[in-house]
Amino acid sequence: MMGMTDKQFDAHNKILLRIYEDTRKEIEELTGGKKSEKLEILIKDTEDSLNRPY
């Protein structure tokens, strides 16, 4: 079984990040600006993954 290349993994993480950011916006709209701590952690972890050096 083959894994993903770094480029494929980054593309996957970019998609996840967009989904997380859209979800954050929806949560904030529905809750009057409240944030989800777990979602913020997911966003930070995904951003860190995308910013890692090769």
mmCIF entry with sequence, helices, sheets and N, C-alpha, C, O atoms, coordinates in Angstrom:
data_MODEL
# 
_entry.id   MODEL 
# 
_entity.id                         1 
_entity.type                       polymer 
_entity.pdbx_number_of_molecules   1 
# 
_entity_poly.entity_id                      1 
_entity_poly.type                           'polypeptide(L)' 
_entity_poly.nstd_linkage                   no 
_entity_poly.nstd_monomer                   no 
_entity_poly.pdbx_seq_one_letter_code       MMGMTDKQFDAHNKILLRIYEDTRKEIEELTGGKKSEKLEILIKDTEDSLNRPY 
_entity_poly.pdbx_seq_one_letter_code_can   MMGMTDKQFDAHNKILLRIYEDTRKEIEELTGGKKSEKLEILIKDTEDSLNRPY 
_entity_poly.pdbx_strand_id                 A 
# 
loop_
_entity_poly_seq.entity_id 
_entity_poly_seq.num 
_entity_poly_seq.mon_id 
_entity_poly_seq.hetero 
1 1  MET n 
1 2  MET n 
1 3  GLY n 
1 4  MET n 
1 5  THR n 
1 6  ASP n 
1 7  LYS n 
1 8  GLN n 
1 9  PHE n 
1 10 ASP n 
1 11 ALA n 
1 12 HIS n 
1 13 ASN n 
1 14 LYS n 
1 15 ILE n 
1 16 LEU n 
1 17 LEU n 
1 18 ARG n 
1 19 ILE n 
1 20 TYR n 
1 21 GLU n 
1 22 ASP n 
1 23 THR n 
1 24 ARG n 
1 25 LYS n 
1 26 GLU n 
1 27 ILE n 
1 28 GLU n 
1 29 GLU n 
1 30 LEU n 
1 31 THR n 
1 32 GLY n 
1 33 GLY n 
1 34 LYS n 
1 35 LYS n 
1 36 SER n 
1 37 GLU n 
1 38 LYS n 
1 39 LEU n 
1 40 GLU n 
1 41 ILE n 
1 42 LEU n 
1 43 ILE n 
1 44 LYS n 
1 45 ASP n 
1 46 THR n 
1 47 GLU n 
1 48 ASP n 
1 49 SER n 
1 50 LEU n 
1 51 ASN n 
1 52 ARG n 
1 53 PRO n 
1 54 TYR n 
# 
_struct_asym.id          A 
_struct_asym.entity_id   1 
# 
loop_
_struct_conf.conf_type_id 
_struct_conf.id 
_struct_conf.pdbx_PDB_helix_id 
_struct_conf.beg_label_comp_id 
_struct_conf.beg_label_asym_id 
_struct_conf.beg_label_seq_id 
_struct_conf.pdbx_beg_PDB_ins_code 
_struct_conf.end_label_comp_id 
_struct_conf.end_label_asym_id 
_struct_conf.end_label_seq_id 
_struct_conf.pdbx_end_PDB_ins_code 
_struct_conf.beg_auth_comp_id 
_struct_conf.beg_auth_asym_id 
_struct_conf.beg_auth_seq_id 
_struct_conf.end_auth_comp_id 
_struct_conf.end_auth_asym_id 
_struct_conf.end_auth_seq_id 
_struct_conf.pdbx_PDB_helix_class 
_struct_conf.details 
_struct_conf.pdbx_PDB_helix_length 
HELX_P HELX_P1 AA1 ASP A 6  ? THR A 31 ? ASP A 6  THR A 31 1 ? 26 
HELX_P HELX_P2 AA2 GLU A 37 ? LEU A 50 ? GLU A 37 LEU A 50 1 ? 14 
# 
_struct_conf_type.id          HELX_P 
_struct_conf_type.criteria    ? 
_struct_conf_type.reference   ? 
# 
loop_
_atom_site.group_PDB 
_atom_site.id 
_atom_site.type_symbol 
_atom_site.label_atom_id 
_atom_site.label_alt_id 
_atom_site.label_comp_id 
_atom_site.label_asym_id 
_atom_site.label_entity_id 
_atom_site.label_seq_id 
_atom_site.pdbx_PDB_ins_code 
_atom_site.Cartn_x 
_atom_site.Cartn_y 
_atom_site.Cartn_z 
_atom_site.occupancy 
_atom_site.B_iso_or_equiv 
_atom_site.pdbx_formal_charge 
_atom_site.auth_seq_id 
_atom_site.auth_comp_id 
_atom_site.auth_asym_id 
_atom_site.auth_atom_id 
_atom_site.pdbx_PDB_model_num 
ATOM 1   N N  . MET A 1 1  ? 0.846   -1.182 0.000  1.00 0.00 ? 1  MET A N  1 
ATOM 2   C CA . MET A 1 1  ? 0.000   0.000  0.000  1.00 0.00 ? 1  MET A CA 1 
ATOM 3   C C  . MET A 1 1  ? 0.894   1.248  0.000  1.00 0.00 ? 1  MET A C  1 
ATOM 4   O O  . MET A 1 1  ? 1.872   1.327  0.743  1.00 0.00 ? 1  MET A O  1 
ATOM 5   N N  . MET A 1 2  ? 0.544   2.199  -0.832 1.00 0.00 ? 2  MET A N  1 
ATOM 6   C CA . MET A 1 2  ? 1.336   3.419  -0.935 1.00 0.00 ? 2  MET A CA 1 
ATOM 7   C C  . MET A 1 2  ? 0.683   4.538  -0.146 1.00 0.00 ? 2  MET A C  1 
ATOM 8   O O  . MET A 1 2  ? -0.542  4.624  -0.062 1.00 0.00 ? 2  MET A O  1 
ATOM 9   N N  . GLY A 1 3  ? 1.513   5.391  0.430  1.00 0.00 ? 3  GLY A N  1 
ATOM 10  C CA . GLY A 1 3  ? 1.017   6.550  1.154  1.00 0.00 ? 3  GLY A CA 1 
ATOM 11  C C  . GLY A 1 3  ? 0.944   7.764  0.250  1.00 0.00 ? 3  GLY A C  1 
ATOM 12  O O  . GLY A 1 3  ? 1.166   7.679  -0.957 1.00 0.00 ? 3  GLY A O  1 
ATOM 13  N N  . MET A 1 4  ? 0.634   8.878  0.849  1.00 0.00 ? 4  MET A N  1 
ATOM 14  C CA . MET A 1 4  ? 0.550   10.127 0.108  1.00 0.00 ? 4  MET A CA 1 
ATOM 15  C C  . MET A 1 4  ? 1.932   10.771 0.021  1.00 0.00 ? 4  MET A C  1 
ATOM 16  O O  . MET A 1 4  ? 2.771   10.613 0.907  1.00 0.00 ? 4  MET A O  1 
ATOM 17  N N  . THR A 1 5  ? 2.137   11.487 -1.053 1.00 0.00 ? 5  THR A N  1 
ATOM 18  C CA . THR A 1 5  ? 3.346   12.299 -1.160 1.00 0.00 ? 5  THR A CA 1 
ATOM 19  C C  . THR A 1 5  ? 3.169   13.522 -0.265 1.00 0.00 ? 5  THR A C  1 
ATOM 20  O O  . THR A 1 5  ? 2.058   13.812 0.181  1.00 0.00 ? 5  THR A O  1 
ATOM 21  N N  . ASP A 1 6  ? 4.254   14.236 -0.003 1.00 0.00 ? 6  ASP A N  1 
ATOM 22  C CA . ASP A 1 6  ? 4.163   15.457 0.801  1.00 0.00 ? 6  ASP A CA 1 
ATOM 23  C C  . ASP A 1 6  ? 3.210   16.457 0.157  1.00 0.00 ? 6  ASP A C  1 
ATOM 24  O O  . ASP A 1 6  ? 2.442   17.126 0.849  1.00 0.00 ? 6  ASP A O  1 
ATOM 25  N N  . LYS A 1 7  ? 3.260   16.556 -1.161 1.00 0.00 ? 7  LYS A N  1 
ATOM 26  C CA . LYS A 1 7  ? 2.393   17.503 -1.880 1.00 0.00 ? 7  LYS A CA 1 
ATOM 27  C C  . LYS A 1 7  ? 0.917   17.118 -1.720 1.00 0.00 ? 7  LYS A C  1 
ATOM 28  O O  . LYS A 1 7  ? 0.066   17.982 -1.513 1.00 0.00 ? 7  LYS A O  1 
ATOM 29  N N  . GLN A 1 8  ? 0.623   15.826 -1.816 1.00 0.00 ? 8  GLN A N  1 
ATOM 30  C CA . GLN A 1 8  ? -0.751  15.359 -1.644 1.00 0.00 ? 8  GLN A CA 1 
ATOM 31  C C  . GLN A 1 8  ? -1.227  15.595 -0.209 1.00 0.00 ? 8  GLN A C  1 
ATOM 32  O O  . GLN A 1 8  ? -2.369  15.993 0.016  1.00 0.00 ? 8  GLN A O  1 
ATOM 33  N N  . PHE A 1 9  ? -0.346  15.347 0.750  1.00 0.00 ? 9  PHE A N  1 
ATOM 34  C CA . PHE A 1 9  ? -0.693  15.537 2.148  1.00 0.00 ? 9  PHE A CA 1 
ATOM 35  C C  . PHE A 1 9  ? -0.967  17.006 2.438  1.00 0.00 ? 9  PHE A C  1 
ATOM 36  O O  . PHE A 1 9  ? -1.904  17.328 3.168  1.00 0.00 ? 9  PHE A O  1 
ATOM 37  N N  . ASP A 1 10 ? -0.151  17.906 1.870  1.00 0.00 ? 10 ASP A N  1 
ATOM 38  C CA . ASP A 1 10 ? -0.382  19.334 2.048  1.00 0.00 ? 10 ASP A CA 1 
ATOM 39  C C  . ASP A 1 10 ? -1.709  19.754 1.425  1.00 0.00 ? 10 ASP A C  1 
ATOM 40  O O  . ASP A 1 10 ? -2.440  20.552 2.012  1.00 0.00 ? 10 ASP A O  1 
ATOM 41  N N  . ALA A 1 11 ? -2.026  19.231 0.254  1.00 0.00 ? 11 ALA A N  1 
ATOM 42  C CA . ALA A 1 11 ? -3.302  19.559 -0.388 1.00 0.00 ? 11 ALA A CA 1 
ATOM 43  C C  . ALA A 1 11 ? -4.470  19.089 0.473  1.00 0.00 ? 11 ALA A C  1 
ATOM 44  O O  . ALA A 1 11 ? -5.469  19.795 0.617  1.00 0.00 ? 11 ALA A O  1 
ATOM 45  N N  . HIS A 1 12 ? -4.340  17.909 1.037  1.00 0.00 ? 12 HIS A N  1 
ATOM 46  C CA . HIS A 1 12 ? -5.366  17.368 1.937  1.00 0.00 ? 12 HIS A CA 1 
ATOM 47  C C  . HIS A 1 12 ? -5.530  18.276 3.162  1.00 0.00 ? 12 HIS A C  1 
ATOM 48  O O  . HIS A 1 12 ? -6.651  18.587 3.564  1.00 0.00 ? 12 HIS A O  1 
ATOM 49  N N  . ASN A 1 13 ? -4.409  18.695 3.749  1.00 0.00 ? 13 ASN A N  1 
ATOM 50  C CA . ASN A 1 13 ? -4.474  19.558 4.927  1.00 0.00 ? 13 ASN A CA 1 
ATOM 51  C C  . ASN A 1 13 ? -5.052  20.931 4.602  1.00 0.00 ? 13 ASN A C  1 
ATOM 52  O O  . ASN A 1 13 ? -5.728  21.527 5.441  1.00 0.00 ? 13 ASN A O  1 
ATOM 53  N N  . LYS A 1 14 ? -4.800  21.441 3.402  1.00 0.00 ? 14 LYS A N  1 
ATOM 54  C CA . LYS A 1 14 ? -5.383  22.727 2.999  1.00 0.00 ? 14 LYS A CA 1 
ATOM 55  C C  . LYS A 1 14 ? -6.904  22.625 2.918  1.00 0.00 ? 14 LYS A C  1 
ATOM 56  O O  . LYS A 1 14 ? -7.619  23.543 3.321  1.00 0.00 ? 14 LYS A O  1 
ATOM 57  N N  . ILE A 1 15 ? -7.382  21.518 2.403  1.00 0.00 ? 15 ILE A N  1 
ATOM 58  C CA . ILE A 1 15 ? -8.832  21.291 2.338  1.00 0.00 ? 15 ILE A CA 1 
ATOM 59  C C  . ILE A 1 15 ? -9.408  21.224 3.747  1.00 0.00 ? 15 ILE A C  1 
ATOM 60  O O  . ILE A 1 15 ? -10.429 21.848 4.037  1.00 0.00 ? 15 ILE A O  1 
ATOM 61  N N  . LEU A 1 16 ? -8.750  20.464 4.620  1.00 0.00 ? 16 LEU A N  1 
ATOM 62  C CA . LEU A 1 16 ? -9.210  20.375 6.014  1.00 0.00 ? 16 LEU A CA 1 
ATOM 63  C C  . LEU A 1 16 ? -9.229  21.756 6.670  1.00 0.00 ? 16 LEU A C  1 
ATOM 64  O O  . LEU A 1 16 ? -10.183 22.100 7.367  1.00 0.00 ? 16 LEU A O  1 
ATOM 65  N N  . LEU A 1 17 ? -8.188  22.539 6.451  1.00 0.00 ? 17 LEU A N  1 
ATOM 66  C CA . LEU A 1 17 ? -8.108  23.864 7.054  1.00 0.00 ? 17 LEU A CA 1 
ATOM 67  C C  . LEU A 1 17 ? -9.264  24.748 6.597  1.00 0.00 ? 17 LEU A C  1 
ATOM 68  O O  . LEU A 1 17 ? -9.837  25.482 7.402  1.00 0.00 ? 17 LEU A O  1 
ATOM 69  N N  . ARG A 1 18 ? -9.611  24.684 5.315  1.00 0.00 ? 18 ARG A N  1 
ATOM 70  C CA . ARG A 1 18 ? -10.754 25.466 4.811  1.00 0.00 ? 18 ARG A CA 1 
ATOM 71  C C  . ARG A 1 18 ? -12.053 25.023 5.484  1.00 0.00 ? 18 ARG A C  1 
ATOM 72  O O  . ARG A 1 18 ? -12.884 25.853 5.854  1.00 0.00 ? 18 ARG A O  1 
ATOM 73  N N  . ILE A 1 19 ? -12.217 23.725 5.638  1.00 0.00 ? 19 ILE A N  1 
ATOM 74  C CA . ILE A 1 19 ? -13.422 23.206 6.299  1.00 0.00 ? 19 ILE A CA 1 
ATOM 75  C C  . ILE A 1 19 ? -13.465 23.684 7.743  1.00 0.00 ? 19 ILE A C  1 
ATOM 76  O O  . ILE A 1 19 ? -14.505 24.137 8.220  1.00 0.00 ? 19 ILE A O  1 
ATOM 77  N N  . TYR A 1 20 ? -12.332 23.584 8.443  1.00 0.00 ? 20 TYR A N  1 
ATOM 78  C CA . TYR A 1 20 ? -12.275 24.025 9.844  1.00 0.00 ? 20 TYR A CA 1 
ATOM 79  C C  . TYR A 1 20 ? -12.577 25.512 9.965  1.00 0.00 ? 20 TYR A C  1 
ATOM 80  O O  . TYR A 1 20 ? -13.302 25.924 10.870 1.00 0.00 ? 20 TYR A O  1 
ATOM 81  N N  . GLU A 1 21 ? -12.030 26.320 9.065  1.00 0.00 ? 21 GLU A N  1 
ATOM 82  C CA . GLU A 1 21 ? -12.257 27.767 9.128  1.00 0.00 ? 21 GLU A CA 1 
ATOM 83  C C  . GLU A 1 21 ? -13.715 28.115 8.828  1.00 0.00 ? 21 GLU A C  1 
ATOM 84  O O  . GLU A 1 21 ? -14.281 28.999 9.472  1.00 0.00 ? 21 GLU A O  1 
ATOM 85  N N  . ASP A 1 22 ? -14.323 27.437 7.868  1.00 0.00 ? 22 ASP A N  1 
ATOM 86  C CA . ASP A 1 22 ? -15.745 27.643 7.587  1.00 0.00 ? 22 ASP A CA 1 
ATOM 87  C C  . ASP A 1 22 ? -16.592 27.246 8.793  1.00 0.00 ? 22 ASP A C  1 
ATOM 88  O O  . ASP A 1 22 ? -17.555 27.931 9.140  1.00 0.00 ? 22 ASP A O  1 
ATOM 89  N N  . THR A 1 23 ? -16.226 26.142 9.420  1.00 0.00 ? 23 THR A N  1 
ATOM 90  C CA . THR A 1 23 ? -16.947 25.673 10.594 1.00 0.00 ? 23 THR A CA 1 
ATOM 91  C C  . THR A 1 23 ? -16.809 26.666 11.742 1.00 0.00 ? 23 THR A C  1 
ATOM 92  O O  . THR A 1 23 ? -17.777 26.940 12.452 1.00 0.00 ? 23 THR A O  1 
ATOM 93  N N  . ARG A 1 24 ? -15.592 27.210 11.925 1.00 0.00 ? 24 ARG A N  1 
ATOM 94  C CA . ARG A 1 24 ? -15.371 28.217 12.968 1.00 0.00 ? 24 ARG A CA 1 
ATOM 95  C C  . ARG A 1 24 ? -16.282 29.412 12.746 1.00 0.00 ? 24 ARG A C  1 
ATOM 96  O O  . ARG A 1 24 ? -16.891 29.916 13.689 1.00 0.00 ? 24 ARG A O  1 
ATOM 97  N N  . LYS A 1 25 ? -16.377 29.868 11.500 1.00 0.00 ? 25 LYS A N  1 
ATOM 98  C CA . LYS A 1 25 ? -17.226 31.024 11.178 1.00 0.00 ? 25 LYS A CA 1 
ATOM 99  C C  . LYS A 1 25 ? -18.691 30.721 11.502 1.00 0.00 ? 25 LYS A C  1 
ATOM 100 O O  . LYS A 1 25 ? -19.385 31.559 12.077 1.00 0.00 ? 25 LYS A O  1 
ATOM 101 N N  . GLU A 1 26 ? -19.156 29.538 11.138 1.00 0.00 ? 26 GLU A N  1 
ATOM 102 C CA . GLU A 1 26 ? -20.538 29.159 11.422 1.00 0.00 ? 26 GLU A CA 1 
ATOM 103 C C  . GLU A 1 26 ? -20.808 29.088 12.917 1.00 0.00 ? 26 GLU A C  1 
ATOM 104 O O  . GLU A 1 26 ? -21.847 29.549 13.388 1.00 0.00 ? 26 GLU A O  1 
ATOM 105 N N  . ILE A 1 27 ? -19.875 28.512 13.661 1.00 0.00 ? 27 ILE A N  1 
ATOM 106 C CA . ILE A 1 27 ? -20.043 28.421 15.116 1.00 0.00 ? 27 ILE A CA 1 
ATOM 107 C C  . ILE A 1 27 ? -20.123 29.808 15.730 1.00 0.00 ? 27 ILE A C  1 
ATOM 108 O O  . ILE A 1 27 ? -20.978 30.070 16.576 1.00 0.00 ? 27 ILE A O  1 
ATOM 109 N N  . GLU A 1 28 ? -19.224 30.703 15.304 1.00 0.00 ? 28 GLU A N  1 
ATOM 110 C CA . GLU A 1 28 ? -19.225 32.058 15.845 1.00 0.00 ? 28 GLU A CA 1 
ATOM 111 C C  . GLU A 1 28 ? -20.517 32.799 15.505 1.00 0.00 ? 28 GLU A C  1 
ATOM 112 O O  . GLU A 1 28 ? -21.028 33.554 16.333 1.00 0.00 ? 28 GLU A O  1 
ATOM 113 N N  . GLU A 1 29 ? -21.045 32.596 14.311 1.00 0.00 ? 29 GLU A N  1 
ATOM 114 C CA . GLU A 1 29 ? -22.299 33.236 13.927 1.00 0.00 ? 29 GLU A CA 1 
ATOM 115 C C  . GLU A 1 29 ? -23.469 32.703 14.752 1.00 0.00 ? 29 GLU A C  1 
ATOM 116 O O  . GLU A 1 29 ? -24.346 33.463 15.163 1.00 0.00 ? 29 GLU A O  1 
ATOM 117 N N  . LEU A 1 30 ? -23.474 31.398 14.989 1.00 0.00 ? 30 LEU A N  1 
ATOM 118 C CA . LEU A 1 30 ? -24.577 30.783 15.727 1.00 0.00 ? 30 LEU A CA 1 
ATOM 119 C C  . LEU A 1 30 ? -24.523 31.045 17.229 1.00 0.00 ? 30 LEU A C  1 
ATOM 120 O O  . LEU A 1 30 ? -25.551 31.016 17.906 1.00 0.00 ? 30 LEU A O  1 
ATOM 121 N N  . THR A 1 31 ? -23.314 31.302 17.750 1.00 0.00 ? 31 THR A N  1 
ATOM 122 C CA . THR A 1 31 ? -23.176 31.437 19.205 1.00 0.00 ? 31 THR A CA 1 
ATOM 123 C C  . THR A 1 31 ? -22.851 32.857 19.637 1.00 0.00 ? 31 THR A C  1 
ATOM 124 O O  . THR A 1 31 ? -22.536 33.085 20.805 1.00 0.00 ? 31 THR A O  1 
ATOM 125 N N  . GLY A 1 32 ? -22.921 33.809 18.728 1.00 0.00 ? 32 GLY A N  1 
ATOM 126 C CA . GLY A 1 32 ? -22.629 35.188 19.088 1.00 0.00 ? 32 GLY A CA 1 
ATOM 127 C C  . GLY A 1 32 ? -21.155 35.438 19.353 1.00 0.00 ? 32 GLY A C  1 
ATOM 128 O O  . GLY A 1 32 ? -20.808 36.264 20.198 1.00 0.00 ? 32 GLY A O  1 
ATOM 129 N N  . GLY A 1 33 ? -20.293 34.742 18.649 1.00 0.00 ? 33 GLY A N  1 
ATOM 130 C CA . GLY A 1 33 ? -18.861 34.986 18.748 1.00 0.00 ? 33 GLY A CA 1 
ATOM 131 C C  . GLY A 1 33 ? -18.089 34.012 19.610 1.00 0.00 ? 33 GLY A C  1 
ATOM 132 O O  . GLY A 1 33 ? -16.873 34.146 19.747 1.00 0.00 ? 33 GLY A O  1 
ATOM 133 N N  . LYS A 1 34 ? -18.759 33.040 20.192 1.00 0.00 ? 34 LYS A N  1 
ATOM 134 C CA . LYS A 1 34 ? -18.036 32.055 21.014 1.00 0.00 ? 34 LYS A CA 1 
ATOM 135 C C  . LYS A 1 34 ? -17.203 31.153 20.112 1.00 0.00 ? 34 LYS A C  1 
ATOM 136 O O  . LYS A 1 34 ? -17.533 30.935 18.946 1.00 0.00 ? 34 LYS A O  1 
ATOM 137 N N  . LYS A 1 35 ? -16.109 30.631 20.680 1.00 0.00 ? 35 LYS A N  1 
ATOM 138 C CA . LYS A 1 35 ? -15.209 29.775 19.927 1.00 0.00 ? 35 LYS A CA 1 
ATOM 139 C C  . LYS A 1 35 ? -15.194 28.377 20.521 1.00 0.00 ? 35 LYS A C  1 
ATOM 140 O O  . LYS A 1 35 ? -15.463 28.183 21.706 1.00 0.00 ? 35 LYS A O  1 
ATOM 141 N N  . SER A 1 36 ? -14.881 27.426 19.688 1.00 0.00 ? 36 SER A N  1 
ATOM 142 C CA . SER A 1 36 ? -14.702 26.043 20.115 1.00 0.00 ? 36 SER A CA 1 
ATOM 143 C C  . SER A 1 36 ? -13.218 25.810 20.354 1.00 0.00 ? 36 SER A C  1 
ATOM 144 O O  . SER A 1 36 ? -12.411 25.927 19.432 1.00 0.00 ? 36 SER A O  1 
ATOM 145 N N  . GLU A 1 37 ? -12.858 25.481 21.584 1.00 0.00 ? 37 GLU A N  1 
ATOM 146 C CA . GLU A 1 37 ? -11.456 25.255 21.921 1.00 0.00 ? 37 GLU A CA 1 
ATOM 147 C C  . GLU A 1 37 ? -10.879 24.091 21.114 1.00 0.00 ? 37 GLU A C  1 
ATOM 148 O O  . GLU A 1 37 ? -9.751  24.170 20.628 1.00 0.00 ? 37 GLU A O  1 
ATOM 149 N N  . LYS A 1 38 ? -11.638 23.032 20.975 1.00 0.00 ? 38 LYS A N  1 
ATOM 150 C CA . LYS A 1 38 ? -11.160 21.869 20.217 1.00 0.00 ? 38 LYS A CA 1 
ATOM 151 C C  . LYS A 1 38 ? -10.937 22.219 18.752 1.00 0.00 ? 38 LYS A C  1 
ATOM 152 O O  . LYS A 1 38 ? -9.956  21.781 18.150 1.00 0.00 ? 38 LYS A O  1 
ATOM 153 N N  . LEU A 1 39 ? -11.835 23.002 18.180 1.00 0.00 ? 39 LEU A N  1 
ATOM 154 C CA . LEU A 1 39 ? -11.683 23.407 16.788 1.00 0.00 ? 39 LEU A CA 1 
ATOM 155 C C  . LEU A 1 39 ? -10.462 24.304 16.615 1.00 0.00 ? 39 LEU A C  1 
ATOM 156 O O  . LEU A 1 39 ? -9.736  24.176 15.629 1.00 0.00 ? 39 LEU A O  1 
ATOM 157 N N  . GLU A 1 40 ? -10.231 25.203 17.555 1.00 0.00 ? 40 GLU A N  1 
ATOM 158 C CA . GLU A 1 40 ? -9.069  26.074 17.483 1.00 0.00 ? 40 GLU A CA 1 
ATOM 159 C C  . GLU A 1 40 ? -7.772  25.253 17.523 1.00 0.00 ? 40 GLU A C  1 
ATOM 160 O O  . GLU A 1 40 ? -6.806  25.589 16.838 1.00 0.00 ? 40 GLU A O  1 
ATOM 161 N N  . ILE A 1 41 ? -7.748  24.190 18.315 1.00 0.00 ? 41 ILE A N  1 
ATOM 162 C CA . ILE A 1 41 ? -6.577  23.307 18.378 1.00 0.00 ? 41 ILE A CA 1 
ATOM 163 C C  . ILE A 1 41 ? -6.371  22.609 17.037 1.00 0.00 ? 41 ILE A C  1 
ATOM 164 O O  . ILE A 1 41 ? -5.243  22.509 16.554 1.00 0.00 ? 41 ILE A O  1 
ATOM 165 N N  . LEU A 1 42 ? -7.466  22.124 16.434 1.00 0.00 ? 42 LEU A N  1 
ATOM 166 C CA . LEU A 1 42 ? -7.365  21.472 15.121 1.00 0.00 ? 42 LEU A CA 1 
ATOM 167 C C  . LEU A 1 42 ? -6.813  22.440 14.070 1.00 0.00 ? 42 LEU A C  1 
ATOM 168 O O  . LEU A 1 42 ? -5.964  22.070 13.259 1.00 0.00 ? 42 LEU A O  1 
ATOM 169 N N  . ILE A 1 43 ? -7.299  23.670 14.094 1.00 0.00 ? 43 ILE A N  1 
ATOM 170 C CA . ILE A 1 43 ? -6.840  24.679 13.137 1.00 0.00 ? 43 ILE A CA 1 
ATOM 171 C C  . ILE A 1 43 ? -5.346  24.942 13.329 1.00 0.00 ? 43 ILE A C  1 
ATOM 172 O O  . ILE A 1 43 ? -4.588  24.961 12.359 1.00 0.00 ? 43 ILE A O  1 
ATOM 173 N N  . LYS A 1 44 ? -4.923  25.146 14.577 1.00 0.00 ? 44 LYS A N  1 
ATOM 174 C CA . LYS A 1 44 ? -3.510  25.419 14.846 1.00 0.00 ? 44 LYS A CA 1 
ATOM 175 C C  . LYS A 1 44 ? -2.635  24.243 14.431 1.00 0.00 ? 44 LYS A C  1 
ATOM 176 O O  . LYS A 1 44 ? -1.595  24.437 13.802 1.00 0.00 ? 44 LYS A O  1 
ATOM 177 N N  . ASP A 1 45 ? -3.044  23.029 14.776 1.00 0.00 ? 45 ASP A N  1 
ATOM 178 C CA . ASP A 1 45 ? -2.259  21.847 14.407 1.00 0.00 ? 45 ASP A CA 1 
ATOM 179 C C  . ASP A 1 45 ? -2.135  21.708 12.888 1.00 0.00 ? 45 ASP A C  1 
ATOM 180 O O  . ASP A 1 45 ? -1.071  21.355 12.380 1.00 0.00 ? 45 ASP A O  1 
ATOM 181 N N  . THR A 1 46 ? -3.220  21.986 12.165 1.00 0.00 ? 46 THR A N  1 
ATOM 182 C CA . THR A 1 46 ? -3.200  21.884 10.711 1.00 0.00 ? 46 THR A CA 1 
ATOM 183 C C  . THR A 1 46 ? -2.316  22.970 10.106 1.00 0.00 ? 46 THR A C  1 
ATOM 184 O O  . THR A 1 46 ? -1.557  22.708 9.173  1.00 0.00 ? 46 THR A O  1 
ATOM 185 N N  . GLU A 1 47 ? -2.413  24.191 10.639 1.00 0.00 ? 47 GLU A N  1 
ATOM 186 C CA . GLU A 1 47 ? -1.547  25.272 10.165 1.00 0.00 ? 47 GLU A CA 1 
ATOM 187 C C  . GLU A 1 47 ? -0.076  24.940 10.427 1.00 0.00 ? 47 GLU A C  1 
ATOM 188 O O  . GLU A 1 47 ? 0.778   25.169 9.570  1.00 0.00 ? 47 GLU A O  1 
ATOM 189 N N  . ASP A 1 48 ? 0.212   24.405 11.604 1.00 0.00 ? 48 ASP A N  1 
ATOM 190 C CA . ASP A 1 48 ? 1.595   24.029 11.929 1.00 0.00 ? 48 ASP A CA 1 
ATOM 191 C C  . ASP A 1 48 ? 2.106   22.964 10.958 1.00 0.00 ? 48 ASP A C  1 
ATOM 192 O O  . ASP A 1 48 ? 3.258   23.012 10.527 1.00 0.00 ? 48 ASP A O  1 
ATOM 193 N N  . SER A 1 49 ? 1.257   22.017 10.623 1.00 0.00 ? 49 SER A N  1 
ATOM 194 C CA . SER A 1 49 ? 1.639   20.960 9.684  1.00 0.00 ? 49 SER A CA 1 
ATOM 195 C C  . SER A 1 49 ? 1.962   21.539 8.308  1.00 0.00 ? 49 SER A C  1 
ATOM 196 O O  . SER A 1 49 ? 2.907   21.102 7.651  1.00 0.00 ? 49 SER A O  1 
ATOM 197 N N  . LEU A 1 50 ? 1.178   22.517 7.881  1.00 0.00 ? 50 LEU A N  1 
ATOM 198 C CA . LEU A 1 50 ? 1.407   23.127 6.574  1.00 0.00 ? 50 LEU A CA 1 
ATOM 199 C C  . LEU A 1 50 ? 2.645   24.016 6.556  1.00 0.00 ? 50 LEU A C  1 
ATOM 200 O O  . LEU A 1 50 ? 3.228   24.245 5.496  1.00 0.00 ? 50 LEU A O  1 
ATOM 201 N N  . ASN A 1 51 ? 3.048   24.516 7.714  1.00 0.00 ? 51 ASN A N  1 
ATOM 202 C CA . ASN A 1 51 ? 4.194   25.421 7.800  1.00 0.00 ? 51 ASN A CA 1 
ATOM 203 C C  . ASN A 1 51 ? 5.506   24.713 8.128  1.00 0.00 ? 51 ASN A C  1 
ATOM 204 O O  . ASN A 1 51 ? 6.535   25.367 8.299  1.00 0.00 ? 51 ASN A O  1 
ATOM 205 N N  . ARG A 1 52 ? 5.481   23.393 8.217  1.00 0.00 ? 52 ARG A N  1 
ATOM 206 C CA . ARG A 1 52 ? 6.696   22.657 8.577  1.00 0.00 ? 52 ARG A CA 1 
ATOM 207 C C  . ARG A 1 52 ? 7.680   22.657 7.410  1.00 0.00 ? 52 ARG A C  1 
ATOM 208 O O  . ARG A 1 52 ? 7.279   22.628 6.247  1.00 0.00 ? 52 ARG A O  1 
ATOM 209 N N  . PRO A 1 53 ? 8.949   22.689 7.731  1.00 0.00 ? 53 PRO A N  1 
ATOM 210 C CA . PRO A 1 53 ? 9.954   22.602 6.658  1.00 0.00 ? 53 PRO A CA 1 
ATOM 211 C C  . PRO A 1 53 ? 10.096  21.156 6.192  1.00 0.00 ? 53 PRO A C  1 
ATOM 212 O O  . PRO A 1 53 ? 9.825   20.220 6.944  1.00 0.00 ? 53 PRO A O  1 
ATOM 213 N N  . TYR A 1 54 ? 10.516  20.991 4.970  1.00 0.00 ? 54 TYR A N  1 
ATOM 214 C CA . TYR A 1 54 ? 10.716  19.643 4.424  1.00 0.00 ? 54 TYR A CA 1 
ATOM 215 C C  . TYR A 1 54 ? 12.109  19.185 4.677  1.00 0.00 ? 54 TYR A C  1 
ATOM 216 O O  . TYR A 1 54 ? 12.473  18.073 4.293  1.00 0.00 ? 54 TYR A O  1 
# 
